[in-house]
Amino acid sequence: MTAAGERMHALVERLYPLCRSITGDGVRATLDIVGEYVPLEVHEVPTGTQVLDWTVPQEWNIRDAYIADSAGRRVVDFAASSLHVLGYSVPVSRRMPLAELRGHLHTLPEHPTWVPYRTSYYTPEWGFCLAQETLDALPDGEYEVRIDSTLADGHLTYAEHVVPGQVSDEVIVSCHVCHPSLANDNLAGIAVATFLARALAEETPYHTYRFIYAPGTVGAITWLARNAERIERVRHGLVLACAGDPGRLTYKRSRRGDAEIDRVMSHVLAASERPHQVNEFTPYGYDERQYCSPGFDLGVGSLSRTPYAGYPEYHTSADNPDFVSPEAMEDTLAVCREAFSVLDRNRRYVNLSPYGEPQLGRRGLYDSLGGRSDAKQAQMAMLWVLSMADGERGLLDVAERSGLPFDSVAGAADALAAAGLIKA
């Protein structure tokens, strides 16, 4: 494990206590912390703004919430975990018997020590989430119920970070910032995205990389609605979520199914020999379904470890910082870097000496391989690049057809271009 894994895990731990939702000060506080790692352009979109078929909702904020017994003891306390309150709960201050209160309580009987995560974004409601064992221990009687929250006109908040590239064509990397204390979903994705942005900034990437930190669904829809003029620049994209659990890596293809990002991710995962799975697109999951909606049809896939709802801890208090590991986040980050390296180098070349095989020895290309342990592979890579450099097929096509590593193919292309035998 490197320091990057440890620092990503430290970021997850720091963000974990904050109460996030689709709007509100928890999102702002989260972006303030991320902004300490990478500079962010923060956008505030007013309540009532029409964004495609949606409307920016009222802003929700919460200061305190609890259920107290007759002795005044808090048996459920928002201060202990932001999961204890149904997200977007309207304010309430009442006393009621347990029999009435039960209709507003949410538990997981199959996991009696875990607290579930529940929301009611678009229906006025209030409620509490608690462990089944806590509920079972509550005696009949009257309880004080208080949720000190506000629902008022305000803003939806999202942020962007841009790593400039050599061209204006963009790769978007998107993660959701709307979940409260859930470490894998969504904090690990935020951490990996942030450290990926830092790594790319130390290089000179070919593409421009745009990182989007937005609330799920309505946030991505808001970004799409506000960036119609930029959509045509988006060439590739990746949604990051569930990026730190112990499961194998899982890639979900774009709606197109054969977008370049789909091919790159499949190639990188297979070539790395990591345990992995590649799934077909479905219109359910994270914000890939917004970017891939038919009107936009962007080439955006989704990378996770265990997919959403695929592990028991999903959307529960068991999805805590102990559930995610520095090693898993580091592995997810490494795959992203490998994939984007392929994206950036996957050029199409034209053979400038297409009639017969050019004499490589005369140009010193064979001599440059002398003593290399992979000399035979490098020689074959040169021959394959020359054979397929027709201006139509890229280096990934060469790697896939030849069965050679992409790095070997890209290195051969660099050598051939330097010798004046091919050009992009």
N, C-alpha and C positions, 0 to 999 in steps of 0.2 A: 504494500500500500504506500502511495506517495502522499506528500503533504496536501495535494489537491483533494484527495478523498477525505482527509481529515477536515479540511476547510469547508468542503461542501456539507459535511455532516454537522459541523459547527453552525453553519448558516441555517440548516434545517432546525436545529435545536433553538436557535435564536428566534426564528419565525413562528415556531410551534405554538406558543401561548396566545398569539394574537387571534382575535375573533374577526375572521374575514366573512364577507358575504358578497353578493353581486354588486353592492354599493357600500359606501360608508367609510368611516375613519379607519377601520381595520385594513381595508385595501390600501388606503393612503399610507398608513404606518408600515405596511409590508413593502410598498414601493420605495418609501424613504430608506429602508434598510438595504434593499437591493441596489438603490442608487449610491450607496457607499462603495459598492463593488464595481458597478459600471454606470456611466452617466445616462440618465433617463430623460426623455421628453415626456412629461406627464400631460395628459389630456383630460379635461373635465367637460362632460356632455350633459346639458341640463335635462332635468326631468321633463317629460312630455315631448322630447325630440323624437320625430319619426325616423326610424332606422329600418329601412326595407319594410317588412310587414310587421315590425315590432315597434313598441314605444318605450323609450327609456323610463323605467319605473321611478316611483318615489325612493328617496334615499332612506336607508334604515341604519340606525345607530342604537346601541345599547350600553347602558352604564352599569346595571346591576340586575340580578334576578335570583329568586330563591323560593323554596318551599320551606316553611318553618312549622314545627309542631307546637302544641299548646304551651310548651315550656320556652318557646322562642328559639329552640335549637334548629339550625338550618340543616334539614335532612337532604336537600338538594341545593347546590350552590353554584351559580354561574362563575363565581370567583375561582372555583376549583378547576373548572374546565368549561371552555366555550361551547362544547358539545351539549352541555346540559339544557340549553334552550333551543326550542324549535326555531330554526332560522327564519327571520322576518316576522317573529311574533309581534303582534300588536300589544300595546301596553295593557297591563291588568294589575289591579290592586284590590284583592277580595279575601274574604274568609269563606271556606266551604268545607263540607264534609268530604272524607276520603272517597265515598261512593260517587260523588259528583266529580271530584278531581280526577278520578281514574280515566275518564273520557278524554283527558288532555295529556295523558302520560304515555310515553313510548319506550318499550323495552325490547330486549332480544332474549326470549325465553330459552332458546337453544344455546345461548352463551350468557349465562346468568351474571357473570362479573363484568361484562362489557357494556358500554354506553353506546347506543346507536347515534348516527348522524341523520337528522331529518330536517326538512325545510318546508316552508309554505310561502313561496315567493309571490304568487299572484292571487292567492285567496286569503282574505283577512282571517287570521286564526292565531291562537296562541297555544303554547304547550311546553312540556319539559321532557327531556330524555334522561333516563337513569338506568342503572343496572337492575336487572330483575331481582337480584338478591336484596337490593335496597328497598324495592317496592314490597317484596314479600315480608320484610321486617316492619313495615309501617302498620301501627295499630289503627283501628277505627277511631274516628274522632274528627275534630275540626282542625283545619290547617290554614295558615296564612300564606297567600299566594301573591307574589309581587314580581312583575316584569317592568323594569324601568327602561323602556325603549321609546324611540320616536320613529314615526313614518311621516316624512314631510318632503315637500319639493326640495330638491338638491341637485346632485349630479351623479352620473356614472363615471368612474375613474379608470383609465387604462394608461399604459405607458409603452414607449418604444425605445429601443437602443439600436443604432445603426453602425455597422462596421463597414466603412467604405471599401469598395473593391475597384478593380481595374476597369470594370464595365458597370453600367447602370442596371443591367439585368439583376433581378433580386432573387435571393433565397430567403423565405420567411421561416422563422422558428417561433412557434407559438406555445405558450403554456398558460394555464388558467390560474387565477389568483383569488378565487371566490370561496374556497373551502376553509373552514376554521381549523381546528387542531387535528389535522390529518397529515402525517409525515410523508407517506408514500404518495398518496393522492391528496395534495398536489405539490407539497413542498420539495420533494426530491426532484421533480421536473423543473421547478423554478431554480433550484441550486445547479442542476446540470446545465440548463440554458445559460445561466449567468456565467459559469466558469467556461462554457464553450465560447461565449462572447469574448471573454478575457483572452482566451487562447488565440482566437482568430485575430484579435486586435494586435497581437504580437507578430503576425505574419503579414503578407501582402496578398490577400485572397483575390481570386479572379472575379468572382461574383461579389455583389454587394449583399451583405447579410443583415436582415431586418428582424430584430427580436421583438416579439409582441407579448406583453404581459397584460392579460385582459380577463375579466370575469367570464366564466364559461357561458356559452350560447349567446346571450344578449351582448356580451362584450365583443366576441368575434364578429357578430352581426353588425354591431356598431362600427367596428374597424372597417369592415367591408363597405358599409354604406358611406363612410367618410373618405374612402380612398379609391373611389371608382376610377380616377384618372391614373392611379398607380397600378391597377390590377394587371394591365397588359405587360408590365415589367416583370411580374412574378413568374419565374421560370420553374422553380421548384419550391417545395416546402415540407416542413416536418413539425408535427405536433408532439410534444414531449409530456408524458404523464406516467405515473407509477414507475418511476425510474430508479428506485432504490431497494426494492424487495429482493429476496434471495432467489427468485425464480429465473428461468432462462429468458433470454431476450426474445421479444415478440415484435414483429413488424406487420402492420396492417397496411395493405396497398391502398393507393388512391382509388377514387371512383373509376378513373380511366383504366386502371389495372396494369397498364404498360407504360406509365409515365417514366421518365428517366430516373426519378428518385426511387421508383419501385425496382427498377432493374439494378440500380446502384446498391440499394440496401440488400437486395437478395444476393448480389455478387459478393459484397463485403462480408456479410454474415457467413455465407458458405465458405469463402476463401479463408476466413479466420478460424474455421473449425470450432467455433464456439457452439455450445448447445443453443438452439434457437428454433423459432417457428415463424413462418410467413403465412399470414391470413389474408383472405380476400376481403374486399371492402364490404361493409354493411353500413346503412344509413343510421347507425346508432353508435354512441360512444362519446368521444370528445369532440373538439371543434374541427377536426378534419371533415366532419359532415357539413359544416358551414362553408368551408373553403372549397369543398368538392360539390356543393349544390349545383344543379345543372346549369344555372345561369352563369356561374363563374367557372366551374369545372377545372379548377386549378390542380396541378400535379402535386398534391399534398398528401403525404402518408402520415402514419402515426407510429412512434416508437415507444415501447414500454418494456417492462420485464413481464411480470404476470399481468395480463390485460385487466381492464376494469371489471369489477364484480367477479373476478376469477380466483380470488383468495378470501378465506373466511374473515380476515381482518378488515376487508374493504368497508369503508364508511362506518367504522366503529372506533371506539377509544383504543382498541388494540393496534390500530395503525398509528403508533407513536414512534418517537425517535429510536427506540430500541429495535423496532421492526425493520428499519432501513440501515444499511451498512455503508461505510466509506468505500469498501471494496466494490460493492454492486454499483454505486453511483460512478465510481471511477471507471468501471467497465463500460457503463452506458455512455459516459463522456468519450471514452476511447473509440467506441464504434461510431459515434457522431463525427468525430474528427477524421476517422478513416473514410467514412462515406463522403464527407464534404471535400476531402482531398481528391477523391475520385471525380466528384462533380466538377471541381475546379479545373481538373486536368483532362477531362474527357472531350478533347478537341477532335474535329474532323480535319484530315490532312489530304493534300493532293500530291501524288507521286510526280515529281518533276522529271523523272527518267523512266517513263512507264513502258518503254519498248525493250523487253528483255530485262534481265536482272542486272542492275548497275554493278560495277566492279568495286566492291566494298574495300578490298585490300589496298587498292590504289589510293583510297582516301583515308587510310590509316584506321578504319573502323574495326577491322579484325585485329590489328595490332593492339588496339586499346583494350581488348578482352584478354590479352595474354596474362596468365597467372590467376585469373579470376576463377573461383570455385564454381560459379554459375555461367561460365563462358558459353557453354552449349545452349543454355536457356536464353542468354542474351543474344546470341547469334540467331536463334530461331525467332526471337521477338522482332529483330530487325527485318527478317525475311517476311514475317507475317504483316508487319506494319506496311512495308513496301507493297505487298500483295493486295492489301485492302485499302490503301490510301487513294480512294476514288472520289473524295469530296462528299460522299454520301454517308459513309459509315465512320463512327467515332472509335476512339481507342477502347471503349468498353465493348464494342462489337468485336474488336480484335481479341481482347482478353477472353470473351465468352466463347468465341469460335475456336481459338487456339488452345484454350485450357491453360494458358499461361497467367501468372500473377499480373494484376493490373500495373503494379509498380515496375515490373520488368518491361512491360509494353510501353509505359510512359517514358521510361528511361531510354528505350530504343528510339522512340520518336524524337526525344530531345537530341540524341546523337545524330540521327539522320537529318534533322532540321539544321543542326549546326554545320553539317557537311554540305548543305544546300541541295539535298536530294528530295526533300518534301517541304511543303509549306502549309500552314493552317489557312 
